[in-house]
Amino acid sequence: MAKSDVLLVSSPRFVDHRTPGGHPERPARAEVMARVAERWAATGGPAAAPAPVSDQALARVHDGRYLEDIASTAGRRVRLDPDTWTSPDSEAVARLAAGATVAAVDHALDRGAPGLAFVRPPGHHAERARAMGFCLYNNAAVAAAHALARGLERIAVIDYDVHHGNGIQWIFYDDSRVLYVSTHQYPFYPGTGAADDVGRDDGAGTTVNVPLAAGAGDADLDRVFREVVMPILAGYAPDAVLLSAGFDAHADDPLGGMQLSTDGYAILTRRLWAFAAERCAGRLAVVTEGGYDLQALEECLDGTLEVCAADPPASIPPVRGSTSIAAAALQSVTRAQSPYWPGVG
């Protein structure tokens, strides 16, 4: 994969979503993204500014009344829930964030190469009719629905944020066209993501939750990917992979209690890129979620670009170290998922 094939979609406008002083999802996160984007472009990496997402794309995953309510916050500071605020420009910025993710998906589908959207506000907690957890529009869900609207039959959304992506889960809970796999700290905000949440009706078996105790590190997550995430991906055989990339499971993050390193995150991303290159004709899209330590965020963003701009590896050795936390989680995951994915665990 040549660097020139990989597209980064981002915008300095993401700083214009202004949260209250002391809020962890702060404009400085957008400044980090802008620095990473500038370095990428300065070294020959293709970059693009996003267009606002269309009403039609938003309406595929959000209720009409909810969209009206969020639109009505334009020009105002509004507290939507205890953690989630708008500022005068937030609605417009959130439209750009969702639009960037759509553009990343379009690039992945059209070019067979990774498309990355470095955005804020994040999205994976936003439900059909509720803003929560710093999120206004569900960027990853909008992107997945857009991929389906373009004719894909199956898309996999992999979410390695420290928090469970309740919004993505519930939006597609009964839809077999979207496989949602989440590794997350549990119990933890937002309180969802138990192993026995597996989907319902036509979607039974296409929600896969891996709830991990605080303290899980690189070897734990790598084992979960090797024994659960990658086998289920192979069995599902998606047409494309969408990575919901939250970097708040990093050991330095102030909100989470997990212990991933920057290199550990790169290994997980490398496994997904290798899979997408081999099984999905290179169709990988990445959208940022959490990540609140600025240095760790910057390192992980740089690392994600580096992974996606490199040739997919032929093999990736397991990460060495204790996997006792993974082992405990795999017991419940195997019980819940074995009716749908017999080879898991």
Secondary structure by P-SEA (a helix, b strand, c coil): cccccbbbbbccccccccccccccccaaaaaaaaaaaaaaaaabbbbbbbcccccccccccccaaaaaaaaaacccccccccccccccaaaaaaaaaaaaaaaaaaaaaaccbbbbbbcccccccccccccccccccaaaaaaaaaaaaacccbbbbbbcccccaaaaaaaccccccbbbbbbcccccccccccccccccccccccbbbbbbcccccaaaaaaaaaccaaaaaaaacccbbbbbcccccccccccccbbbcaaaaaaaaaaaaaaaacccccbbbbbbcccccaaaaaaaaaaaaaaaacccccccccccccaaaaaaaaaaaaaaccccccccc
